[in-house]
Amino acid sequence: MQKRDLSERDICSKYITPALETAGWDRMLQIREEVSFTRGRIIVRGKLVTRGRARRADYVLQVKPNIPIAVIEAKDNNHSLGDGMQQALDYAETLDVPFVFTSNGDGFVFHDRTGASPQRETTLSLDQFPSPDDLWARYRAWKGFSPAAEATVLQEYHDDGSGKTPRYYQINAVNKAIEAIAQGRDRLLLVMATGTGKTYTAFQIIWRLWKAGRARRVLFLADRNVLVDQTMVNDFRPFGGAMAKLSTNAKTIERDDGRHEELTLAVDRQRRIDSAYEVYLGLYQAITGPEERNKLFREFSRDFFDLIVIDECHRGSAAEDSAWREILQYFSGATQIGMTATPKETKYVSNIAYFGDPIYTYSLKQGISDGFLAPYKVVKVHIDHDVQGYRPQKGQRDRDGNEIDDRLYNRKDFDRELVIDDRTALVAQKVTAFLRESGDRFQKTIVFCVDQEHAARMRQALINQNQDLVAQNSRYVMRITGGDAEGKEQLDNFIDPESTWPVIVTTSRLLSTGVDAQTCRLIALDREVGSMTEFKQIVGRGTRVHEDTRKYYFTLIDFRGATSHFADPDFDGDPVQIYAPDEGDPVAPPDDAPTPAIGEDSPAYAPGEDETVIDGATGDGGKPDKQRKIYVDGVGASIIAERVEYLDEQGRLVTESLRDFTKRSLRKRFASLDDFLRRWSAAERKQAVLNELAAEGLPLDPIVEELGSELDPFDLICHIAFDAKPLTRRERAEQVKKRDIFNRHGDTARKVLEALLAKYADEGVLNLDDPRVLSIPPLNQLGTTVQLVNAFGGKAKFEQAVHEMQAALYDEVA
């Protein structure tokens, strides 16, 4: 065969791979072919859930497993040598590799992103491809690694033998952290969206530093017991006997594979620490506190730990007066890594001021675009009193007989200061109705409430709405809050994909962060969320994809307008540093709030954005809510508006009908009706046009359901996008019959074309030129596939006749 007749894959196997092996690249360890590094965006339109096209590199070259250094984009020999370079550069930027090659089998074009080569792009022959040592030497010189730093950077990842490999963004995060630490940086911030595997990423960083001898003793800090426990028995399990928990409470935990494991403890009942371990995991509340006797961490010497990793570091580690900061400052000589989905940036608290700018960011938007995170629909529900406010009648009294203050109450007041039980019942009714209408009342659901008392009333309202399932199991609806011991005991069952009960949980804050609720399909917001940090965390409860249970997206029902955060430029954007010290000011944010201007409220006590102050009550901290609430009966409540928002291709939420969304998207794809007609006419296979649209997130099936199944996709596009009058398939087929375009063919061929036309009219089949269609009824009654193709004079003439018939179908746009 001539080289130009070879496929792209043949070019790879016959020319490119041999050139790499000749240059010294190990095929098993250093050459990865056809690397799909994203999953493909999950696209939800109505009931149809699809995935977009995954991004795939033809070759990724790595010095060692998971330490990539180059990408190669291959083309067949009908392309020029440098075709595909722009595509390859895009891949290289995403995969964070400096060296980029393209090839058509004749040689290579080499692009050096480091800028160290005399020319940015160079043409190489097949036998001039650089060796692994050559490329690594270029990389090492570019980074300026010392021999000690190089040894750390080349430390291998942990491999459990299962074939599991880190995702590309986890590799980026791990490698950037290792390189930064190897070169002497001791404060690092990693920003990774909820559900993207921060703990697994932390494990690989710690493992490589531990094995390289750069971190002999490690402390991993979290603020939820469940995070510490699950981390020990799952991601951190390879540390084995070198690892222990800073706790006095023994506990048996179920691992991801179903087996049970007892946690190793480093603290005895007398609170004495065993210093023989190397990796310690701790709940920061358990090792510090307001009293000196609570500060267990002081039992270690200041230089005991070489590395400290702080999980969910937005929850206070940056605040000067926080318990976290006290621990970090005590071990100030250790390298410290903060990990969060949502860096906290306020006027008084800044993660970035402490840790520095993030060395790597992987956002919610990017995770959804890559297909690793679940997209979501938002249902906005407007209740009359929330929109219009509620003003009591003059002299009206509450449930206890006390006169209600005559003023206008709004949604910020409801359930915090004034309680309308009818409103609570309406929210419960709406949540239950959604589950019923979905056809699956066992979807894991979280309802976020104002405080513990509101969560208790919401639980009761949901129980009354779901009495049949509560009769089956009383745990169908449960409250899980900091002050509810029975509820907290069920937290593990709620997040366990294998456990049916509980199904619906009401909470205020306990489930807003850090809890890995993989199968959560519905989140209901019945409280205001003033903090962007907390809002992102709440959204993150649903973003995990769980394919075993076919969970590909989730729904967020918003009763309080919290999703207005979607319009905030800070939503899912890069972290923004608000505190900007002037010359002479300290780099760290100030300890004390500034003096207020005349007429302003005093900011002397500035609570964090993810806190809610209820007249001094703790809300969800385990103590009863102290504020007296006003309970009003007989008020009623009703829904006055409801709308659904969709995610567009940029990850933004748009409020529009499916039809409007389709029209806007089609007009972006096709500049005009003539542009679409040219594209459609040029496509030998019409299905290819539809496949392209589906890959870009625009399958037409949902709009077919809305407008009717009798329309050809051609007419759907013309009608929706360009307001052309549509014809049904049968009308188009009749027009072709009237033109009598089959006369030139023999009797058998004419019958075949007439049968194909009827099949198009009845079923909308577009791939009529596929000979396999001839083997199904009624065409198989006319003869065998070979006989019917031969009636046209061969396969090529059969395909030509079908293409002519299809062209006739679309000759005119009525």
Long-range contacts (C-beta under 8 A, 24 or more apart in sequence): 3-77, 3-105, 4-76, 4-77, 4-78, 6-76, 6-77, 6-105, 7-76, 8-58, 8-74, 8-75, 8-76, 10-76, 11-74, 11-75, 11-76, 11-77, 11-103, 11-104, 11-105, 12-58, 12-59, 12-74, 14-105, 15-103, 15-105, 15-106, 15-126, 16-59, 16-72, 16-74, 16-103, 16-105, 19-108, 19-126, 19-127, 19-129, 20-59, 20-61, 20-129, 22-127, 22-129, 23-129, 23-130, 23-131, 23-132, 24-131, 24-132, 24-133, 25-61, 25-131, 25-132, 26-132, 29-62, 29-64, 29-65, 30-61, 30-62, 30-63, 30-64, 30-132, 31-59, 31-61, 32-59, 32-60, 32-61, 32-62, 33-58, 33-59, 34-58, 35-59, 35-60, 37-91, 37-94, 37-95, 37-167, 37-168, 38-168, 38-369, 38-370, 38-371, 38-372, 39-370, 39-371, 39-372, 40-371, 41-368, 41-369, 41-370, 41-371, 41-375, 41-697, 42-368, 42-371, 42-374, 42-375, 42-545, 42-552, 42-553, 43-375, 43-694, 43-697, 43-699, 44-375, 44-377, 44-552, 44-553, 44-647, 45-646, 45-658, 45-699, 45-701, 45-702, 46-658, 46-701, 46-702, 46-705, 47-702, 48-699, 48-701, 48-702, 49-552, 49-553, 50-694, 50-699, 51-371, 52-371, 52-695, 52-696, 52-697, 53-695, 54-371, 55-91, 55-94, 55-370, 57-88, 57-91, 57-95, 59-101, 60-95, 60-97, 61-99, 61-132, 61-135, 63-132, 63-135, 63-136, 63-139, 63-154, 64-154, 64-156, 65-156, 65-157, 65-159, 65-165, 66-157, 66-165, 66-166, 66-171, 66-174, 66-175, 67-153, 67-154, 67-175, 68-95, 68-96, 68-97, 68-171, 69-97, 69-98, 69-99, 69-135, 69-136, 69-139, 70-97, 70-98, 70-99, 70-100, 70-101, 70-135, 71-95, 71-97, 71-99, 71-100, 71-101, 72-100, 72-101, 72-102, 72-103, 72-108, 73-100, 73-101, 73-102, 73-103, 74-102, 74-103, 74-104, 74-105, 75-102, 75-103, 75-104, 76-104, 76-105, 77-104, 77-105, 77-106, 78-104, 79-104, 80-104, 81-106, 81-107, 81-108, 81-109, 81-123, 82-109, 82-121, 82-123, 85-109, 85-111, 85-121, 89-113, 94-168, 95-168, 95-172, 96-172, 96-175, 96-176, 98-138, 98-139, 98-142, 99-135, 99-138, 99-139, 101-129, 112-138, 114-138, 114-139, 114-142, 116-141, 116-142, 143-179, 143-183, 144-183, 145-182, 145-183, 148-182, 149-179, 149-182, 149-183, 150-182, 151-212, 152-178, 152-181, 152-182, 152-208, 152-209, 152-212, 152-214, 153-178, 153-179, 153-182, 155-208, 155-209, 155-211, 155-212, 156-208, 156-211, 157-204, 157-207, 157-208, 158-203, 158-204, 158-207, 158-208, 158-238, 160-238, 166-197, 166-200, 166-201, 166-204, 167-196, 167-197, 167-372, 169-196, 169-360, 169-362, 169-366, 169-370, 170-196, 170-197, 170-200, 170-201, 170-204, 172-360, 172-362, 173-201, 173-205, 173-359, 173-360, 173-362, 174-201, 174-204, 174-205, 174-208, 176-359, 176-360, 177-205, 177-337, 177-359, 177-360, 178-205, 178-208, 178-209, 180-359, 181-209, 181-214, 181-335, 182-214, 185-335, 185-356, 186-334, 186-335, 186-336, 187-335, 187-336, 187-354, 187-355, 187-356, 188-335, 188-336, 188-337, 188-338, 188-355, 188-356, 188-359, 189-313, 189-337, 189-338, 189-339, 189-340, 189-343, 189-351, 189-352, 189-355, 189-356, 189-357, 189-358, 189-359, 190-337, 190-338, 190-339, 190-340, 190-358, 190-359, 190-360, 191-340, 191-341, 191-342, 191-343, 191-358, 191-360, 191-361, 191-362, 191-363, 191-575, 192-339, 192-340, 192-341, 192-360, 192-361, 192-362, 193-341, 193-362, 193-363, 193-364, 193-366, 193-367, 193-373, 193-536, 193-540, 193-543, 194-341, 194-364, 194-536, 194-537, 194-539, 194-540, 194-541, 194-543, 195-367, 195-372, 195-373, 195-374, 195-516, 195-540, 195-543, 195-544, 195-545, 196-341, 196-362, 196-367, 196-372, 196-373, 198-311, 198-339, 198-340, 198-341, 199-227, 199-231, 199-235, 199-236, 199-311, 200-235, 201-339, 202-235, 202-309, 202-311, 202-337, 202-339, 203-235, 203-236, 203-238, 205-309, 205-337, 206-236, 206-279, 206-307, 206-309, 207-238, 207-239, 209-307, 210-239, 210-278, 210-279, 214-306, 214-307, 215-306, 215-307, 215-335, 216-278, 216-306, 217-278, 217-279, 217-280, 217-304, 217-305, 217-306, 217-307, 218-278, 218-279, 218-280, 218-305, 218-306, 218-307, 218-308, 218-309, 219-280, 219-281, 219-282, 219-305, 219-307, 219-308, 219-309, 219-331, 219-334, 220-279, 220-280, 220-281, 220-282, 220-308, 220-309, 220-311, 221-281, 221-282, 221-283, 221-284, 221-308, 221-309, 221-310, 221-311, 221-324, 221-327, 222-281, 222-282, 222-283, 222-284, 222-311, 222-312, 222-514, 223-283, 223-284, 223-285, 223-311, 223-312, 223-315, 223-316, 223-514, 224-283, 224-312, 224-513, 224-514, 224-515, 225-283, 226-491, 226-492, 226-495, 226-514, 226-515, 227-311, 227-312, 227-514, 228-281, 228-282, 228-283, 229-253, 229-263, 230-516, 231-281, 231-311, 232-263, 232-264, 232-281, 233-261, 233-263, 236-279, 236-281, 237-261, 239-278, 239-279, 242-277, 242-278, 242-279, 243-277, 243-278, 243-279, 243-280, 243-281, 244-274, 244-277, 244-279, 244-280, 244-281, 245-280, 245-281, 245-282, 246-273, 246-280, 246-281, 246-282, 246-283, 246-286, 246-287, 246-296, 247-282, 247-283, 247-286, 254-492, 254-496, 258-498, 267-296, 271-296, 271-299, 272-299, 273-299, 273-300, 275-300, 275-304, 280-305, 284-323, 284-324, 284-327, 285-323, 287-327, 288-323, 288-326, 288-327, 289-323, 295-326, 297-327, 297-330, 297-331, 298-330, 300-331, 302-330, 302-331, 302-332, 302-333, 303-333, 303-334, 304-331, 305-331, 305-334, 306-334, 306-335, 307-334, 307-335, 307-336, 307-337, 308-334, 308-335, 308-336, 308-337, 309-336, 309-337, 309-339, 310-336, 310-337, 310-338, 310-339, 311-339, 311-514, 312-339, 312-340, 312-341, 312-513, 312-514, 313-338, 313-339, 313-340, 313-351, 313-355, 314-340, 314-341, 314-342, 314-343, 314-344, 314-351, 314-533, 314-610, 315-344, 315-513, 315-610, 316-608, 317-351, 317-354, 318-344, 318-349, 318-350, 318-351, 318-353, 318-354, 318-355, 318-589, 319-348, 319-349, 319-608, 320-588, 320-589, 320-591, 321-591, 325-354, 328-354, 341-536, 341-537, 341-540, 342-532, 342-533, 342-534, 342-536, 342-537, 343-533, 343-575, 344-533, 344-608, 344-609, 344-610, 345-575, 345-576, 345-577, 345-578, 345-579, 346-578, 346-606, 346-608, 346-609, 347-578, 347-579, 347-589, 347-606, 348-579, 348-589, 348-590, 348-593, 348-606, 349-589, 349-608, 350-577, 350-578, 350-579, 350-589, 351-575, 352-575, 352-577, 353-577, 353-579, 353-587, 353-588, 353-589, 354-588, 357-575, 358-575, 361-574, 361-575, 363-572, 363-573, 364-536, 364-539, 364-540, 364-543, 364-572, 365-572, 365-651, 367-543, 368-543, 368-647, 368-651, 369-651, 371-545, 372-545, 373-543, 373-544, 373-545, 374-542, 374-543, 374-544, 374-545, 374-551, 374-552, 374-553, 374-554, 375-553, 375-647, 376-539, 376-542, 376-543, 376-553, 376-554, 376-555, 376-556, 376-647, 377-553, 377-554, 377-555, 377-556, 377-644, 377-645, 377-646, 377-647, 378-555, 378-556, 378-557, 378-558, 378-563, 378-566, 378-644, 378-645, 378-653, 379-434, 379-555, 379-556, 379-557, 379-558, 379-642, 379-643, 379-644, 379-645, 380-558, 380-561, 380-563, 380-641, 380-642, 380-643, 380-644, 380-645, 381-430, 381-557, 381-558, 381-559, 381-639, 381-641, 381-642, 382-639, 382-640, 382-641, 382-642, 383-423, 383-426, 383-427, 383-559, 383-637, 383-638, 383-639, 383-640, 384-637, 384-638, 384-639, 384-640, 385-409, 385-411, 385-414, 385-420, 385-423, 385-635, 385-637, 386-410, 386-411, 386-414, 386-559, 386-560, 386-561, 387-640, 387-641, 390-414, 390-418, 390-420, 390-632, 390-635, 392-632, 396-632, 398-630, 398-631, 398-632, 399-631, 399-632, 399-633, 400-631, 402-630, 404-630, 404-632, 411-528, 411-560, 411-561, 412-528, 414-450, 415-449, 415-450, 415-451, 415-454, 415-457, 415-526, 415-527, 415-629, 416-450, 416-451, 416-454, 416-614, 416-627, 416-629, 417-627, 417-629, 417-630, 418-629, 418-630, 418-632, 419-454, 419-457, 419-629, 419-630, 419-631, 419-632, 420-632, 420-635, 420-637, 421-457, 421-461, 421-631, 421-633, 422-635, 422-636, 422-637, 423-635, 423-637, 424-454, 424-457, 424-458, 424-461, 425-461, 425-464, 425-465, 425-637, 426-637, 426-638, 426-639, 427-458, 427-461, 427-524, 427-526, 427-559, 428-458, 428-461, 428-462, 428-464, 428-465, 429-461, 429-465, 430-557, 430-559, 430-639, 431-462, 431-465, 431-504, 431-522, 431-524, 431-557, 432-462, 432-465, 432-466, 434-522, 434-555, 434-557, 435-522, 440-521, 441-466, 441-469, 441-503, 442-500, 442-503, 443-503, 443-521, 443-522, 444-494, 444-503, 444-517, 444-519, 444-520, 444-521, 444-522, 445-503, 445-504, 445-505, 445-520, 445-521, 445-522, 445-523, 445-524, 446-505, 446-507, 446-511, 446-517, 446-520, 446-522, 446-523, 446-524, 446-541, 447-504, 447-505, 447-506, 447-507, 447-524, 447-526, 448-507, 448-508, 448-511, 448-512, 448-523, 448-524, 448-525, 448-526, 448-527, 448-529, 448-538, 449-506, 449-507, 449-508, 449-526, 449-527, 450-508, 450-526, 450-527, 450-528, 450-612, 451-508, 451-612, 451-614, 451-617, 451-619, 451-620, 451-625, 452-479, 452-481, 452-482, 452-483, 452-484, 452-508, 452-619, 452-620, 452-624, 452-625, 453-625, 453-629, 454-508, 454-526, 454-527, 455-479, 455-481, 455-506, 455-507, 455-508, 456-506, 458-506, 458-526, 459-506, 462-504, 462-506, 466-504, 469-503, 473-500, 473-501, 475-501, 475-502, 476-501, 476-502, 476-503, 476-504, 477-502, 477-503, 477-504, 477-505, 477-506, 478-502, 478-504, 478-505, 478-506, 479-505, 479-506, 479-507, 480-505, 480-506, 480-507, 480-510, 480-511, 481-506, 481-507, 481-508, 481-509, 481-510, 481-620, 482-509, 482-510, 482-618, 482-620, 482-621, 482-622, 483-620, 483-621, 483-622, 483-623, 483-624, 491-515, 497-546, 497-548, 497-549, 507-620, 508-619, 508-620, 509-612, 509-619, 509-620, 510-620, 511-541, 512-537, 512-538, 512-541, 512-610, 513-537, 513-540, 513-610, 515-541, 516-544, 517-541, 517-542, 517-544, 518-544, 518-546, 518-551, 519-546, 519-549, 519-551, 520-544, 520-554, 521-551, 521-554, 521-555, 522-554, 522-555, 522-556, 522-557, 523-554, 523-555, 523-556, 523-557, 524-556, 524-557, 524-559, 525-556, 525-557, 525-558, 525-559, 525-560, 525-562, 525-563, 526-559, 526-560, 527-560, 527-562, 528-560, 528-561, 528-562, 529-560, 529-562, 529-565, 530-609, 531-608, 531-609, 531-610, 532-565, 532-568, 532-570, 532-571, 532-609, 533-609, 533-610, 534-609, 534-610, 535-562, 535-565, 535-571, 536-571, 536-572, 537-610, 538-562, 563-645, 563-653, 566-652, 566-653, 572-651, 649-696, 649-697, 658-702, 658-703, 658-706, 659-703, 659-706, 659-707, 659-720, 662-698, 662-700, 662-703, 662-720, 662-721, 663-720, 663-721, 665-697, 665-698, 666-693, 666-698, 666-717, 666-720, 666-721, 667-721, 669-693, 669-696, 669-698, 670-717, 670-721, 672-722, 673-718, 673-721, 673-722, 673-724, 673-813, 676-717, 676-718, 676-721, 676-722, 677-810, 677-813, 680-714, 680-810, 681-807, 681-810, 684-769, 684-803, 685-766, 685-767, 685-769, 686-713, 686-714, 686-766, 686-806, 687-766, 687-767, 690-766, 709-764, 712-764, 712-809, 713-764, 713-766, 714-809, 714-810, 718-813, 724-813, 724-814, 725-814, 727-814, 729-760, 729-761, 729-762, 729-764, 730-761, 731-814, 732-761, 732-809, 732-810, 733-757, 733-758, 733-760, 733-761, 733-809, 735-809, 735-812, 736-805, 736-808, 736-809, 739-808, 741-804, 741-805, 741-808, 742-805, 745-792, 745-801, 746-791, 748-782, 748-783, 748-787, 748-788, 748-791, 749-788, 749-791, 749-792, 749-801, 751-782, 752-779, 752-782, 752-788, 752-791, 752-792, 753-801, 753-802, 753-805, 755-779, 755-782, 756-802, 756-805, 757-805, 760-809, 768-802, 768-805, 768-806, 769-798, 769-799, 769-802, 769-803, 769-806, 771-795, 771-798
